[in-house]
Amino acid sequence: MNYLERAKELMPELVEHRRNIHQHPELGLNCENTATYVTQKLKEMGYDPQPCGKSGVVATVGKPGGKVFLLRADMDALPLQEESGLEFASVNPGAAHCCGHDVHTAMLLGAARLLKENEEELCGIVKLMFQPGEETLEGAREMIAHGVLENPRVDAAMAIHINALLPTGRLFVPYGPMTASSDKFSILVKGHGGHGARPHESIDPINAACHIHTALQVIHARELVAGETAVMTIGSIHGGNANNIIPETVEMKGTIRTYSNEVRKTIKDRIEEISASVAHAFRAEAQVTFDPGYSVPMICDESLAKMAAKSINELVGEGTAVNMSKKQTASEDFAFVTDQVPGSFMILGAAIQPKVEYGQHHPKVRYDESCMPIGAAAEAYVATQWLKQN
């Protein structure tokens, strides 16, 4: 089978999938209607899809005896009011597919059909992972907890994310650290409130919080290996509401982003240690809380990335896919998969014209649907070739 030519023949089907999902976006883990749609379409292709977690869907194609390659698409939308002007724009207020997950789901449904039609030629199993909750960094973790990487056990994985600012049809295949971890934290500094005219009778949490903020900057300046990339930002400090009253507490909120699990752990540990110690020095107390919604760094496997780019260039044409080693400070939920198995995460251009004004997460963003056959064919072909080579 020529995967690309067959994918082009499926274009009307891909457009139907994409526009149906685009018009009916759902948020977070609550993607039940999208999951029902995906399940129905997979059954029509001859699959036996199974639920995984709150609204995830898993299906397999191929035959036992070989290895297992996972393909993932995210299904959730953003909490935005769409302003694209498209005739199939969101009908759900406050929810819109402005990140392209509707396209991802449509492409994986296309890849599912290609793989099913070529099932006898597969040298192993391809597992399809349709996940909710990518934007909230919950979906992959939840599906992993419900066994998506087991039974059969996954050996390698791949995902594609479209980009509204890059040339349509071009694929950028990174390796090494690609996206950063993401941790939100709060520091509650507890003192003893009192009158601003008699500070000696109080324990000033504002004073302690200011010293904690300054001390935390030393982590990056003096405790990380030179050249190690990390960002720790305090974006919010709140305490008190009158100019002559020392408050009881101050709350500080911040984020951490790193490209290393080791560095991430170091910074988290030191935030707790420094906050408690500095607060104690000023007779106050400090309690650090980390938000349960987090992401780990996404590290893309170099050998898999190079194999994927080579396969795509064979399929579509030399120069279509380009390997690169480039980091970005955004976070990606697929990182929880690549933290467990070798993975490749590639960016597919979907610009509607050479110069585009609106990119990802903007309410007016638009995507070129002609990228979808390339994405669907790339997913199916890379999976097929990886199983053949392994």
N, C-alpha and C positions, 0 to 999 in steps of 0.2 A: 504494500500500500504506500502511495505517496501521501504522507500525512498532511502536508501543506495544501496540496490540491484538494484533498478530501475536506479539509477544514474550510477552505474557501467555498466549497459546495454547501457547507453547513451554515453559511453566513446568515440566511434568513432565520434559522433556528436560534443562532447565537444572539441575534438582535432581539428576537422575541423574548428569550430568557432575560437578557439584560434590561429591557424596557419594563417588563413585568415587575422585576425585582426593584428597579429604580423607582417605579411609581408607588411602591408599597414598602418603604423603608421601615426597619425596626432597629431598636437601640439595645446596646449591651448584650446581656445573655438572653434577652427576651425576643428571640428571633423565631418563634414558633411557626408563624405563617410562612416565612421564607424556608424553614426546614421542611415544612409540609410540601411546599412546591418542589424543592430539590428532591425529596423522597419520591414524589410522584413521577417526576421525570426520569429518575434513575430506574424505577420499576418498569417504566415503559421501554427502557433500553435493555431490560433483562437482568438488572441487578437485584440484589437482596439487601437494600440499605438498612442499617440499624441505628437507632438513636444512641447518642453518647453524651452524657451530661444533660444539662437543662434543655438545650435546643441544638446540639451538634448532631451531625449525620456522618456515618462512616460506611463505606462500601469497598469491596475488594473485587479485583478482576485478575485472571491469570490462573496458574496452577501451582500447587504445592511442590516443594522439592528444591526450589531455588531461593534466592533472597527476596527481601521485601523492600520496595521503594515507595515512599509516601509522597503524595502531592496534596498540597493544602490551599484552600481558598477561604478567605474570611467573608462573612455575610452581613455584618452589622453596619449601621449607618452612623452619621454624626448628629448630635443634637443642635441642628441648624434649621433655619427657615430657608428653603431653596429659592434662589432668585435667577435661575438659569434661563428661564423663558422657554424651556423645552416643552413640547406638546405632551410629553410623557413625564412631566415633572412630578415631584412627590405630592400625593394627596393626603399625607399624614402630617398635620401641623407639628412643627418643631422637630422634624426628623428628615434628613436628606442624605443621599448617597453622594457626598461631595469629596470622598476620598477614593472612590473607584471600586469599592468592594462588590458592587453590583456587577461590574465588568469581570472581576476576579471569579465570581461564582459562575457567571455565564461561560467563561473560558474553561473552567474545570468541568462543567457539564459537557462542553464540546470535547475536551480531552477524554472524558469518560466514554463518549460514543466512539471516538477513534480507537480507544483501547479495547472496547468490547468487540468492535468489528474485526480487530486484529488479535483477539484473545489467544488463538491457537499458536501464534508465533511468540508469545511472551515466555521468557526464560525465568519465570518466577511470578511474583505477585506484586501488583500495584495497589496500594491502599489509598483511597480518596478520603480526605479530611475536610469537611465543610464545617467551619467553626464560627460561632458567635463571639461577641465580646472582645474583639481585637482592640478597639479604641479604648476600652476600659482596662486593658491588659489582664483580663480574667479568663478569656475563652480557652486559650491553649492550655493553661494550667489546669483548668477544670476538665478538659477532655483527656489530658495526660493522666489526671487522677482517676478518671473513669476507664483507663486502659487503652487509649487510642494507639499507643506505641507497642501494645502487646497483642498476642493472639490473633494473627501472627505478629511476632516481634519485628519491628521496623529496623532496617539496617542503614538506610540513608533517606534523606528527605529533600524536598525542593518546594519553593513557593515563588510566585511572580507577583510584583506590585507595579501597577501602571503609574505613569507620571505625565501630568498634563503639560509640562513645560519642555519635554524632550521630544525629538523627532519621532513621528509615528513609525513603529515597526523596528526601531533600533533597540537592541537589548544590551544592557550594561550588567555585567556579571562580576560582582566584587568577591574578593577573598580576604581572609583575615578579619580583624575587628571591623564591623560594618555599622552597627547602630549601638548606641550607648545604653547602659542600664538607666533605670529611672526609679528613684526613691523619694517619696515625700515624707517629711518628718516635722514634728512640732516639739518645742521645748517649753515646758511650763515651769516658770521660775516663781517659787513661792517665798514671800517675805512676810512682813508684819506691817499692816497699814497703820497710818496715823496722820497727825497734822503736819503740814509742810513747815510750820514754824518751829516744830520740835522733832527734827529728824533723828536725834539721839534716842528717842523713845521707840523708834520704828526700825524695821529691817527693810531697806529700800530694794525691791526687786528690779526696778528700772536700772539702778546702778549696777547690779549684778548682771543683768541682761546685756548691758553695754559692754562690760568686760568679757562676757562669754562670746559675744559677737566678734570682738577683736581677737580673742584667743583662738577662735576657730580658724582664722585665716592662716595660722601657723601650720596647720595640717598640710596644706598644699605647698607652702613656702619652705618648710623645713623637715617634713616627715615622709614625703613621697620621693621616689627615685627621680633624679633630674631627667626631664623629658617625658615623664609619665603624664598622660592627659587625664584630667579630672576637673569637674566643676562642682563647687559647693556654694549654693546661693541662699542667703537669707532674704526672703522676699516680703516678709511681713513681721512687724513688731507692734503689739498692742498692749497697752497697760494704762489704767486710770482714765478718768474723764473730767478731772478738775485740776486747775493749776495750783491749788494749795493743799492737795491731799495726796499723801503717799499711798499708792494702791497696795492691795494684798498680793496680787499676782501680775505677772507679765507673760504673754504667750508669744513665742517666736515661731515662725514657719519657714521652712526652706526645702530645697531639693538637692539631690546628689546625682551626678551623671558620671559614669566611668566606662572604660572599655575593658576592664579586667575584674573578674570576680574577687580576686585577692585584694585589689585596691579598694573595691567597693566595701569589702568586709573591714578593711583597715579604717577607712573613713567613718563607717558607721560606729565601730568600736570607740574610736577616738572622740567622736561627737559626744557619746555618752560619758566617757571618762572626763573630758575637759569640762563639759557642762556641770557635772556634779562637783568636780574639784574647785572650779572657779566660784561657783555659787557658795560652796562651803566657806571659801576664803572671805566672803562678804556676809557670812552668817545666814545665808539663804539656802534654799534647796532647789534642785532642778531635776525634772523628770522628762526624759526623752521618749517620744512615741513615734514609731515608724508606721506609715500607712500600709494597710494590707494590699493595696493596689500598687504593684511594683513590676519592674521588668529587669531581667538580667541582660548583660551585653550579648549581642548577637555576633558570634564568630563563625564566619563562613569557611568551609573546608576548601583549601586551595586546590587539591587534586580534583575534587568533584566540580568546582567552579570551572576549571580549565577543560575538563571533559565535557561539561554542559555547553560551554561556549563553542568548542570544536564541533559538537554534534549539531548545534543550531546553525553554524556556518555551513555545514554540509547540507542541511535541510533547506535553508532559505537563501543562502548566498554568502560568499566570503565577505567579511566585514560587518555582517548584520549584528553579531554579538562581539562585544569587546570585554576582555578581562581588565579589571582595575582593582587597585588597593586604595580605597578611599573611605574615610570615616565620616559619619554624620552624627550630630548630637541628638537627633530624634530617637525614639525608642520604638521597638517592634515586638509584638507578641510572639512571633515565630521564633524568637530567641529562646523560648522555653523548649522548643523542639530541638534546635541546634545545640542546646546545652546537654541534650541526651544522646543525640546521634549526629553523624556528619551531615551537614546541610548546605544547600545552596539557595541563596535568595537573590533574585535578579529583578532589575528595573526595566520595564517595557515602556518605550515612548508612546504617547497617545495625544500629541499636540494637534489641535484642530487646524492650525495654520502656522507658518514659520515664526511669527512673533505673537506670543500669547500673553494676555494681560493678567489672567487669573489662574492661579495654581491650586494645588491640593488644599482642601479645607476652606476654600472660599465659597460663599453661597452662589456665586455666578460661574463657577468652574464648569467647563464642558470637556468631554473626551471624544476623541476620534474612534468611532466603533470599528474602523477598518483594521485596528490593531488586534482585534479578537481572534481571527483565524491564525495569526502568527503565534499568539500566546497559547492557544489551545493546541496547535501542532507542536510547538516547542515543548510543552509539558508532556504530551504523549510520547514524542520521539526521544526526549532525554531519558524518560523513565524506561522506555524499551531498550535503548542503547546501554544504559547503566546495567540493567539486568543481564543483557547479553554479554557484557564485558566482565561481569562479576559472578 
